[in-house]
Amino acid sequence: MPDQHLTVIFNGVTGRMGYRQHLVRSLLAIREQGGVELSDGSRLRPELLLVGRSADKLRELAQRHDIARWTTDLDGALSEPDTRVYFDAQLTSVREEAILKAIAAGKDVYTEKPIAESVDGALRLARAAAAAGVKNGVVHDKLYLPGLLKLKRLIDGGFFGRILSVRGEFGYWVFEGDWQSAQRPSWNYRAEDGGGIVSDMFCHWNYVLENLFGRVEAVTARAVTHIPQRWDEAGKPYPVTADDAAYGIFELEGGVIAQINSSWAVRVHRDELVEFQVDGTEGSAVAGLHQCVAQHRAATPKPVWNPDLAEPADFRSQWQPVPDNTVFDNGFKAQWEQFLRYVAGDGNHPFDFLAGVRGVRLAEAGLQSSAEGRRVALEPVEL
């Protein structure tokens, strides 16, 4: 079979995530390996049309990576007859409008999350895509990372018995920007620009929880702003209007309880920037983005509480590493390959706009819970 060529309109390439994860480590890496192999033995070779607001930045990126096509005109890019896929890595505040244009132009759409600023907006996208019959997908990168793939292997193998609870810790100290530059962009801390850790991370937690442990049925959350003032990229102080930490309890189908702390104002004392501890009747595991350790019921020690003596046990040494057993690719790249195969009619991609709606809904419910000081129940989402 002859190889296929497919042009991706890439909007938002100059941003940190768009450039590093989606361009360099995913699409350019796929180009370097000669495309994506399809089940009939042919290869799907993606080409790129870069879109952004700064002609200078686009020109420099295109020259650096030998990309022939770029433009600041999104409408013009969408009108190009050879473009098949639209990808959006822009700010959330401008994403919905651009995706609706892409759907109207008949493009298949892949997008970062959140897919919109509100549940209503996210449902508009899902309904528009369904009505137009275009294929669509949302980035679910953490499910493709080694630590969670090992964790899923344990779940699928019945290692845990009946899963009881999940406890997650995510975050790190993001410098305020005064005496050390911040390692996240300033818009993340302005609600008016779509910032906030709830809108960012609860979308992640929704797909992690529902794909590994079960659908989220209710949430109780507290969102706070620990650092009230930060300094932007120009060194100017600005008031923080978005939440920079959130503490959530998620009730899952089947009775599993998940607790996840998310914070950009916490110093790290763990092996990875995010870790999930899963406890079950037959065993437990702790998974990060890359590593996973487990402890079976038969190998569980018997600690005895005695605050009068220093603890003699080295608890970390009592856990067994879960082996790789395979070569893990970059998580973003692996999902790009799956989506491109799906567009080519060669396989499925389960993480569609409706999955994106559920992520936005959990974030919206988390903020509602925090504002009203109560538990918020979640009904299944339908088009």
HELIX and SHEET records of a PDB file:
HELIX    1   1 ARG A   16  MET A   17  1                                   2    
HELIX    2   2 GLY A   18  LEU A   27  3                                  10    
HELIX    3   3 LEU A   28  GLU A   32  1                                   5    
HELIX    4   4 ALA A   55  ARG A   64  1                                  10    
HELIX    5   5 LEU A   74  SER A   79  1                                   6    
HELIX    6   6 THR A   92  ALA A  104  1                                  13    
HELIX    7   7 VAL A  119  ALA A  132  1                                  14    
HELIX    8   8 ASP A  141  TYR A  144  5                                   4    
HELIX    9   9 PRO A  146  ASP A  156  1                                  11    
HELIX   10  10 SER A  186  TYR A  189  5                                   4    
HELIX   11  11 ALA A  191  ASP A  193  5                                   3    
HELIX   12  12 ILE A  197  LEU A  212  1                                  16    
HELIX   13  13 GLU A  253  GLY A  255  5                                   3    
HELIX   14  14 ARG A  297  ALA A  299  5                                   3    
HELIX   15  15 PHE A  315  GLN A  318  5                                   4    
HELIX   16  16 GLY A  331  VAL A  343  1                                  13    
HELIX   17  17 PHE A  353  GLU A  372  1                                  20    
SHEET    1   A 6 VAL A  36  GLU A  37  0                                        
SHEET    2   A 6 ARG A  43  VAL A  51 -1                                        
SHEET    3   A 6 GLN A   4  ASN A  11  1                                        
SHEET    4   A 6 THR A  83  ASP A  88  1                                        
SHEET    5   A 6 ASP A 108  THR A 111  1                                        
SHEET    6   A 6 ASN A 136  VAL A 138  1                                        
SHEET    1   B 3 VAL A  36  GLU A  37  0                                        
SHEET    2   B 3 ARG A  43  VAL A  51 -1                                        
SHEET    3   B 3 ARG A  69  THR A  71  1                                        
SHEET    1   C 9 GLN A 320  PRO A 321  0                                        
SHEET    2   C 9 CYS A 292  HIS A 296 -1                                        
SHEET    3   C 9 GLY A 283  ALA A 287 -1                                        
SHEET    4   C 9 VAL A 274  GLY A 280 -1                                        
SHEET    5   C 9 ILE A 163  GLY A 171 -1                                        
SHEET    6   C 9 ILE A 257  SER A 263  1                                        
SHEET    7   C 9 ALA A 245  LEU A 252 -1                                        
SHEET    8   C 9 VAL A 216  VAL A 224 -1                                        
SHEET    9   C 9 VAL A 376  ALA A 377 -1                                        
SHEET    1   D 2 GLN A 229  TRP A 231  0                                        
SHEET    2   D 2 PRO A 237  PRO A 239 -1                                        
END                                                                             
